[in-house]
Amino acid sequence: MPLDDKSKDSGLSSEVITRDFAYPPEDPRYEGKYVEVYPEDDTDDSNESDPWAAFESGGPTANIDDEDSGPGVGTILGMARALYDFEAENPTELGFSENDMLYITYKQCDGWLVGYKDDQVGLIPENYVQLLNQR
């Protein structure tokens, strides 16, 4: 019996879903959603030892192949681990706990990053996190 006949009888879908188990399920890359980053022409490579050096206010232009990726998901420039607890003082800030994994989208201004955790997006104090090197 062909696959299509089996799936019709059993109610199963014949859609193939690919998972990348190198990433945790909450990471968009787990579902094959990768970011293509197009850096600005005026990128300064003079400070390659600083992992935050490439982050500019507003971030570079980036595209993701799935437009329905949900709130806060889309542009991912890096991941960071929270070094300390941070309690948000207003609705624009993102509260988090020590060792939480955060997705960084861009550097807002001196000392502040924009990123998300789960479905919450907000400002993250730069000195409260450690950028993790991407492979």
C-alpha positions as CSV (number, residue, x, y, z in Angstrom):
1,M,0.0,0.0,0.0
2,P,1.5,3.4,-0.9
3,L,2.3,5.9,1.8
4,D,-0.5,8.2,0.8
5,D,-3.1,5.5,1.2
6,K,-1.8,4.5,4.7
7,S,-1.8,8.1,5.9
8,K,-5.3,8.7,4.7
9,D,-6.5,5.5,6.5
10,S,-4.7,6.2,9.8
11,G,-5.2,10.0,9.9
12,L,-1.4,10.5,9.8
13,S,0.1,13.4,7.8
14,S,2.7,12.6,5.1
15,E,4.5,15.9,5.9
16,V,8.2,15.5,6.7
17,I,9.4,17.5,9.7
18,T,13.2,17.9,10.2
19,R,14.6,18.6,13.6
20,D,18.2,19.6,14.4
21,F,18.9,17.9,17.7
22,A,22.2,19.9,18.1
23,Y,20.0,22.7,19.5
24,P,17.4,22.8,22.4
25,P,13.7,22.6,21.3
26,E,13.1,26.2,22.2
27,D,15.8,27.4,19.8
28,P,14.4,28.3,16.3
29,R,17.3,26.3,14.7
30,Y,15.9,23.1,16.3
31,E,13.1,23.4,13.7
32,G,15.5,24.3,10.8
33,K,14.9,28.1,11.0
34,Y,18.3,29.6,10.4
35,V,19.2,33.3,10.2
36,E,21.0,34.8,7.2
37,V,22.9,37.8,8.4
38,Y,24.1,40.5,5.9
39,P,26.6,42.7,7.7
40,E,26.8,46.4,7.0
41,D,29.5,47.6,4.6
42,D,31.1,49.7,7.3
43,T,31.8,46.8,9.7
44,D,34.9,47.4,11.8
45,D,36.9,44.1,12.2
46,S,39.6,45.8,14.3
47,N,38.4,44.4,17.6
48,E,37.9,40.7,16.8
49,S,38.7,39.7,20.4
50,D,35.5,41.4,21.7
51,P,32.5,39.2,20.9
52,W,30.1,42.1,21.2
53,A,32.1,44.3,18.8
54,A,29.9,43.3,15.8
55,F,26.7,44.2,17.5
56,E,25.7,47.7,16.4
57,S,22.6,49.7,17.4
58,G,19.7,48.4,15.5
59,G,21.6,45.3,14.4
60,P,22.4,44.1,10.9
61,T,19.8,43.2,8.4
62,A,18.7,39.6,8.8
63,N,16.2,37.3,7.3
64,I,14.7,34.1,8.5
65,D,13.0,31.6,6.2
66,D,9.8,31.3,8.3
67,E,7.6,34.4,8.7
68,D,5.4,32.7,11.3
69,S,8.1,32.2,13.8
70,G,6.3,33.8,16.7
71,P,7.1,36.8,19.0
72,G,10.7,37.6,19.5
73,V,11.9,34.9,17.1
74,G,13.6,36.0,13.9
75,T,16.9,37.8,14.2
76,I,19.3,35.9,16.4
77,L,22.8,37.3,16.6
78,G,24.0,35.2,19.5
79,M,23.1,33.4,22.7
80,A,24.1,34.6,26.1
81,R,24.1,33.0,29.6
82,A,22.8,35.1,32.5
83,L,25.6,35.7,35.0
84,Y,23.2,37.1,37.7
85,D,19.5,37.4,38.5
86,F,18.0,40.5,36.9
87,E,14.6,41.9,38.0
88,A,12.9,44.0,35.4
89,E,12.1,47.5,36.7
90,N,9.8,48.4,33.8
91,P,7.9,46.7,31.0
92,T,10.7,47.3,28.5
93,E,13.2,45.3,30.4
94,L,13.5,41.5,30.4
95,G,13.8,39.8,33.8
96,F,15.8,36.6,34.1
97,S,17.6,34.3,36.5
98,E,21.2,33.3,36.8
99,N,22.2,30.7,34.2
100,D,19.1,31.4,32.0
101,M,19.9,31.1,28.3
102,L,19.0,34.3,26.4
103,Y,18.8,35.0,22.6
104,I,20.4,38.3,21.7
105,T,18.9,40.2,18.7
106,Y,20.9,43.4,18.8
107,K,22.7,46.0,20.9
108,Q,20.2,48.8,21.7
109,C,22.6,51.4,23.2
110,D,25.7,51.5,25.5
111,G,25.2,48.9,28.2
112,W,21.9,47.5,26.9
113,L,21.1,44.6,24.6
114,V,17.7,43.5,23.1
115,G,16.9,39.9,23.4
116,Y,14.3,37.3,24.4
117,K,13.7,34.3,26.6
118,D,10.8,32.0,25.9
119,D,8.1,34.4,24.5
120,Q,9.2,37.5,26.3
121,V,11.3,40.3,24.6
122,G,13.0,43.2,26.3
123,L,16.2,45.1,27.3
124,I,19.0,43.1,28.9
125,P,21.8,44.7,30.8
126,E,25.0,43.9,28.9
127,N,27.1,43.4,32.1
128,Y,24.7,40.7,33.4
129,V,25.3,38.3,30.6
130,Q,28.1,36.4,28.9
131,L,28.1,36.0,25.2
132,L,28.4,32.3,24.1
133,N,30.5,31.6,21.0
134,Q,28.4,30.2,18.2
135,R,29.9,27.3,16.2
